[in-house]
Each structure stands twice: as C-alpha cells, then as structure tokens.
Amino acid sequence: MSGFLQEFREFAVKGNAIDMAVGIVVGTAFNKIVNSIVSDLIMPPIGLAIGGVNFKELKWVLQPAEAATETTPAVPEVGIAYGNFLDTCIQFVIIAFSAFVVVKAMNKLIALRPGAAPAA
C-alpha cells in the first residue's frame, strides 16, 4: 500500500495536478460570475422587452397544483421549466465562448514563444 501512497503523493505535488486544482477553483468562481451576468444582467432586460417576463418563472404547467381537501391530499404542480433551461443555455454559450477565447489567446502566446511547436 505504501507504493500506492507514494505514487499518489508524487501525482499530487506535480505541477499538473496543482494547475488543474487551481483551474477548477477559478472555473467554479467564473461559473458564479457567468450565472450572475446571465440571471441578473442579461435576462431581466430581455424579459422586460418581451412583456415583463421573469425567465426563471417561465414554464408549461402539465398538472396544476391542487390544495388538500378533507378527503384528498395536496397535489404539487408539475411543469416544464423552459425559462430555467433558456437561462442555462445562455450561460453555457457564454462559458463556451470564454473558453474558446482563452484557448485561442493561449495558442497565440505559445506560438510566439521561440522554439515552440505550432499549436494544433
């Protein structure tokens, strides 16, 4: 078992593992920023432009909620929250575009480095 632990320790202290961990932490923080940009800055004006709609509340109700009576239990609403889906799709496009821009910039920087192999 000590060989396994030694191998794990070598992996964990390698630069690649540390770089990956930093990337995950920064990516998580970036995701929160993008969520806020989409939910708090982009979607409200779009909702206002199409009639004062809050995208988070847009849904197709398949079964309306029913209150409990003396003889029947309460029935929760069942619906398809397509507003949340649109919000998430816009977040994905922003994150994917940002990642594309970062990778493109990194490839240009690598190409400028003397003796560097061309980026694929």
C-alpha positions as CSV (number, residue, x, y, z in Angstrom):
1,M,0.0,0.0,0.0
2,S,2.9,2.4,0.6
3,G,3.7,2.2,-3.1
4,F,0.2,3.5,-3.9
5,L,0.5,6.3,-1.4
6,Q,3.9,7.3,-2.7
7,E,2.6,7.3,-6.3
8,F,-0.4,9.4,-5.2
9,R,1.9,11.9,-3.4
10,E,4.1,12.3,-6.5
11,F,1.0,12.9,-8.6
12,A,-0.5,15.4,-6.1
13,V,2.7,17.5,-5.9
14,K,3.3,17.6,-9.6
15,G,2.7,20.9,-11.2
16,N,0.0,19.5,-13.5
17,A,-2.2,18.4,-10.5
18,I,-1.8,21.7,-8.8
19,D,-2.5,23.6,-12.0
20,M,-5.6,21.5,-12.5
21,A,-6.8,22.2,-9.0
22,V,-6.3,26.0,-9.5
23,G,-8.2,25.8,-12.8
24,I,-11.1,24.1,-11.1
25,V,-11.3,26.7,-8.3
26,V,-11.0,29.6,-10.8
27,G,-13.6,27.8,-13.1
28,T,-16.0,27.5,-10.2
29,A,-15.7,31.2,-9.4
30,F,-16.0,32.1,-13.1
31,N,-19.2,30.0,-13.3
32,K,-20.8,32.0,-10.5
33,I,-19.9,35.2,-12.3
34,V,-21.4,34.0,-15.5
35,N,-24.6,32.8,-13.7
36,S,-24.9,36.3,-12.2
37,I,-24.3,38.0,-15.5
38,V,-27.0,35.9,-17.3
39,S,-29.6,35.9,-14.5
40,D,-29.1,39.4,-13.1
41,L,-27.9,41.5,-16.1
42,I,-28.9,39.8,-19.4
43,M,-32.2,38.1,-18.8
44,P,-34.1,40.9,-16.9
45,P,-33.9,43.3,-19.9
46,I,-34.9,40.6,-22.3
47,G,-37.8,39.6,-20.1
48,L,-38.8,43.3,-19.9
49,A,-38.6,43.6,-23.7
50,I,-41.0,40.7,-24.2
51,G,-43.6,41.9,-21.7
52,G,-42.2,42.0,-18.2
53,V,-41.5,38.2,-18.0
54,N,-39.2,36.7,-15.4
55,F,-37.4,33.9,-17.3
56,K,-37.0,31.8,-14.1
57,E,-40.7,31.6,-13.8
58,L,-41.5,30.6,-17.4
59,K,-42.9,27.1,-17.5
60,W,-45.5,24.9,-19.1
61,V,-47.8,23.6,-16.4
62,L,-48.6,20.0,-17.1
63,Q,-50.6,19.5,-14.0
64,P,-51.7,22.4,-11.8
65,A,-51.3,22.2,-8.1
66,E,-54.4,21.3,-6.1
67,A,-54.9,22.1,-2.4
68,A,-55.6,19.4,0.0
69,T,-59.2,18.7,1.0
70,E,-60.7,16.7,3.7
71,T,-60.7,13.6,1.5
72,T,-57.7,14.1,-0.8
73,P,-54.0,15.1,-0.2
74,A,-52.5,18.1,-1.8
75,V,-51.2,17.6,-5.4
76,P,-48.0,19.5,-6.3
77,E,-47.7,21.4,-9.6
78,V,-45.9,19.5,-12.4
79,G,-44.4,21.6,-15.1
80,I,-41.6,22.0,-17.6
81,A,-39.4,25.0,-16.6
82,Y,-38.2,26.1,-20.0
83,G,-37.2,29.5,-18.7
84,N,-34.6,27.9,-16.5
85,F,-33.4,25.9,-19.5
86,L,-33.0,29.0,-21.6
87,D,-31.1,30.7,-18.8
88,T,-28.8,27.7,-18.6
89,C,-28.3,27.5,-22.3
90,I,-27.2,31.2,-22.4
91,Q,-24.8,30.6,-19.5
92,F,-23.3,27.6,-21.5
93,V,-22.8,29.8,-24.6
94,I,-21.0,32.5,-22.6
95,I,-18.8,29.9,-20.8
96,A,-18.0,28.1,-24.1
97,F,-17.2,31.3,-25.9
98,S,-15.0,32.5,-23.0
99,A,-13.1,29.2,-23.0
100,F,-12.7,29.5,-26.8
101,V,-11.2,33.0,-26.4
102,V,-8.8,31.9,-23.7
103,V,-7.6,28.8,-25.6
104,K,-7.2,30.9,-28.8
105,A,-5.1,33.5,-26.8
106,M,-3.0,30.8,-25.2
107,N,-2.3,29.2,-28.6
108,K,-1.1,32.6,-29.9
109,L,1.1,33.1,-26.9
110,I,2.6,29.6,-27.3
111,A,3.2,30.3,-31.0
112,L,5.1,33.5,-30.1
113,R,7.5,31.7,-27.8
114,P,10.8,31.0,-29.5
115,G,11.3,27.3,-30.4
116,A,7.7,26.4,-29.7
117,A,5.9,23.9,-31.8
118,P,2.9,25.2,-33.7
119,A,-0.4,24.8,-31.9
120,A,-2.7,22.1,-33.4
